[in-house]
């Protein structure tokens, strides 16, 4: 068991518009991602299933066959290996849950976010 907080996790600056705090267990990853208006998450896919909870702001999700805007209070489910991208339409706080855990984030092998 572990008790922690976002502040204790430390903030990781990925770009001039994206920062992240995260924690991983043996099988899952939980992250709070802060996106400034205009931030772009380039198209990518991963083996992990993803739940994204928009805490505040607005994030446009872009999939191969559709796109939509998720706003504060919305939860988006992204299946395993589903290509997607996102754009912050406002300053946005997004909490993401992944299973299995995001090995690329843990090892810092997530160059697509670090631009």
HUSULDA-V170523 format. One record per pair of residues at least 12 apart in sequence whose ideal C-beta (glycine too) atoms are under 10 Angstrom apart, sorted by the first residue. I is the first residue (numbers start at 0). J is the second residue. D is the distance in Angstrom with one decimal. If there is no record, write none. Layout:
i->(I	I)
j->(J	J)
d->(D	D)
This chain:
i->(1	1	3	3	4	4	5	5	5	5	5	5	5	6	7	7	8	8	8	8	8	8	9	10	10	11	11	11	11	11	11	12	12	13	13	13	13	13	13	13	13	13	13	13	13	13	14	14	14	14	14	14	14	14	15	15	15	15	16	16	16	16	16	16	16	16	16	16	16	17	17	17	17	17	17	17	17	17	17	17	17	17	18	18	18	18	18	18	19	19	19	19	19	19	19	19	19	20	20	20	21	21	21	21	21	21	22	23	23	23	23	23	23	23	24	24	25	25	26	26	26	26	27	27	27	27	27	27	27	27	28	28	28	28	28	28	28	28	28	28	28	28	29	29	29	29	29	29	29	29	30	30	30	30	30	30	30	30	31	31	31	31	31	31	32	32	32	32	32	32	32	32	32	32	32	33	33	33	33	33	33	33	33	34	34	34	34	34	34	34	34	34	34	34	34	35	35	35	35	35	36	36	36	36	36	36	36	36	37	37	37	37	37	38	38	38	38	38	38	38	38	39	39	39	39	39	39	39	39	40	40	40	40	40	40	40	40	40	40	40	41	41	41	41	41	41	41	42	42	42	42	42	42	42	42	43	43	43	43	43	43	43	43	44	44	44	44	44	44	44	45	45	45	45	45	45	45	45	45	45	45	45	45	46	46	46	46	46	46	46	46	47	47	47	47	47	47	47	47	47	47	47	47	47	47	48	48	48	48	48	48	48	48	48	48	49	49	49	49	49	49	49	49	49	49	49	49	50	50	50	50	50	50	50	50	50	51	51	51	51	51	51	51	51	51	51	51	51	51	52	52	52	52	52	52	52	52	52	52	52	53	53	53	53	53	53	53	53	53	53	53	53	54	54	54	54	54	54	54	55	55	55	55	55	55	55	55	56	56	56	56	56	56	56	56	56	56	57	57	57	57	57	57	57	57	57	57	58	58	58	58	58	58	58	58	58	58	58	59	59	59	59	59	59	60	60	60	60	60	60	60	61	61	61	61	61	62	62	62	62	62	63	63	63	63	66	66	66	66	68	68	68	69	69	69	69	70	70	70	71	71	71	74	74	75	75	76	77	77	79	79	79	84)
j->(22	24	20	22	20	22	20	21	22	29	30	31	94	20	20	22	20	21	22	29	30	31	21	31	33	30	32	104	107	112	113	33	113	32	33	34	38	40	104	107	109	110	111	112	113	114	34	35	38	39	40	112	113	114	35	37	38	114	33	34	35	36	37	38	39	40	87	90	114	32	33	34	35	38	39	40	87	91	93	112	113	114	31	32	33	34	35	38	31	32	33	34	93	95	104	109	112	32	33	94	95	97	100	101	104	105	100	97	99	100	101	102	104	105	98	100	99	100	97	98	99	100	47	48	96	97	98	99	100	101	47	49	95	96	97	98	99	100	101	102	104	105	50	94	95	96	97	98	100	101	51	93	94	95	96	97	101	104	52	54	92	93	94	95	51	54	58	85	87	91	92	93	94	95	112	54	55	56	87	90	91	92	93	56	57	58	85	86	87	88	89	90	91	92	93	56	87	89	90	91	56	57	86	87	88	89	90	91	86	87	88	89	90	58	85	86	87	88	90	91	112	59	61	84	85	86	87	112	114	58	60	61	83	84	85	86	87	93	111	112	83	84	85	110	111	112	114	61	62	63	82	83	84	85	111	82	83	84	85	103	109	111	112	77	78	79	80	81	82	83	77	79	80	81	82	83	97	99	101	102	103	104	109	79	80	97	98	99	101	102	103	77	78	79	80	95	96	97	98	99	100	101	102	103	104	76	77	78	79	80	81	96	97	98	99	75	76	77	78	79	81	83	95	96	97	98	101	74	75	76	77	94	95	96	97	98	69	73	74	75	76	77	83	85	93	94	95	96	97	69	71	72	73	74	75	92	93	94	95	96	68	69	70	71	72	73	74	75	91	92	93	94	71	72	73	91	92	93	94	70	71	72	89	90	91	92	93	69	70	71	87	88	89	90	91	92	93	69	70	71	73	86	87	88	89	90	91	70	73	75	85	86	87	88	89	91	92	93	84	85	86	87	88	91	73	75	77	83	84	85	86	82	83	84	85	86	77	81	82	83	84	81	82	83	84	83	84	85	86	86	88	89	85	88	91	93	88	89	91	89	91	92	94	96	93	95	96	95	97	97	98	99	111)
d->(8.1	8.6	10.0	6.5	9.2	10.0	4.8	9.4	9.0	9.8	9.6	5.4	9.4	8.0	9.0	9.2	4.4	6.5	5.7	9.5	9.0	8.3	9.3	9.2	8.1	9.4	9.9	9.0	8.6	9.7	9.5	9.8	9.1	8.5	9.8	9.8	9.3	9.6	9.7	9.8	7.7	9.9	9.8	4.7	5.2	8.2	9.5	9.2	7.3	8.9	9.8	7.0	6.4	5.5	7.8	9.9	8.8	9.1	9.0	6.4	4.1	8.0	6.3	3.7	7.9	10.0	7.3	9.5	9.5	6.7	7.2	5.5	7.5	5.1	8.7	7.4	8.4	9.9	9.9	6.3	8.7	8.9	8.9	7.5	4.7	8.4	8.8	9.7	7.1	5.0	7.3	9.5	9.6	8.9	7.8	9.4	7.9	8.2	8.3	9.8	8.4	9.3	9.6	7.8	6.3	8.2	9.8	8.6	9.7	4.6	7.1	8.8	7.8	5.6	9.5	6.8	9.1	7.4	9.7	6.1	5.6	6.1	8.5	9.7	6.7	6.3	4.4	6.9	5.3	9.0	7.4	9.5	7.8	7.4	4.4	7.9	8.3	4.3	4.4	8.8	6.4	7.3	9.7	7.3	7.4	5.4	7.8	9.9	9.3	9.9	9.7	8.4	7.2	4.8	8.0	7.7	7.8	7.3	9.7	7.9	6.7	7.4	5.3	7.9	8.5	9.9	9.3	9.5	9.6	8.1	7.7	4.6	7.7	6.1	9.0	9.7	9.8	9.3	9.4	7.9	7.5	5.8	7.8	7.3	10.0	6.9	7.9	8.8	3.9	9.6	8.9	7.2	4.5	8.0	6.5	9.5	6.5	9.2	5.6	8.2	8.0	9.1	9.4	5.6	6.9	5.4	5.3	7.9	7.6	6.4	8.6	9.5	9.5	9.0	8.2	7.2	4.2	9.8	8.9	7.7	9.8	9.9	9.8	7.3	7.5	5.5	7.9	9.7	8.3	8.5	9.2	9.2	8.2	5.9	4.1	7.5	8.4	9.5	7.8	6.7	9.9	5.9	9.0	9.7	4.9	7.8	7.5	7.4	9.4	8.9	5.7	6.8	4.2	9.4	8.2	7.0	7.2	7.3	9.8	9.3	8.6	5.0	8.4	9.0	9.8	8.5	5.2	6.2	4.5	7.1	8.9	7.7	7.3	8.9	9.7	9.5	7.5	9.4	6.8	9.1	7.0	9.2	9.4	5.5	6.3	9.3	9.9	6.7	9.2	8.9	9.7	8.8	9.9	6.6	9.2	9.5	9.2	3.9	6.1	5.6	7.2	5.8	8.9	9.3	9.6	7.3	7.0	6.1	5.3	9.5	9.0	8.6	7.0	5.7	8.4	7.9	7.3	4.1	8.3	8.6	8.4	8.4	6.1	7.2	5.4	8.6	8.9	6.1	7.2	5.7	7.8	8.5	7.0	4.5	8.0	8.8	7.0	8.4	6.9	4.5	8.1	7.0	9.7	8.4	5.6	7.4	5.1	8.1	9.7	9.0	9.5	8.2	7.6	5.0	8.1	9.3	7.1	4.5	7.7	7.8	9.4	4.8	6.0	5.6	6.9	5.0	7.7	7.6	6.6	7.6	5.7	8.3	6.5	8.3	9.9	8.1	4.1	6.8	5.9	8.8	5.0	9.2	8.1	7.7	6.6	4.7	8.9	9.3	7.6	6.7	6.6	7.5	4.2	5.4	3.0	6.2	7.8	7.1	4.9	7.7	9.1	9.4	7.4	4.2	4.7	9.2	6.4	8.1	8.7	8.2	5.3	7.2	5.8	6.9	8.4	5.1	9.7	6.1	8.8	6.4	4.6	7.9	5.7	10.0	9.8	6.0	7.9	6.1	7.7	5.4	8.6	9.2	6.5	4.4	6.7	7.2	8.3	6.8	7.1	5.3	8.3	8.4	5.9	8.4	10.0	9.4	8.9	9.6	9.3	9.3	6.5	9.9	8.9	9.8	9.1	8.6	8.9	8.7	9.2	9.4	8.8	8.6	9.3	9.6	9.2	9.4	10.0	9.3	9.4	10.0	9.4	9.1	9.6)
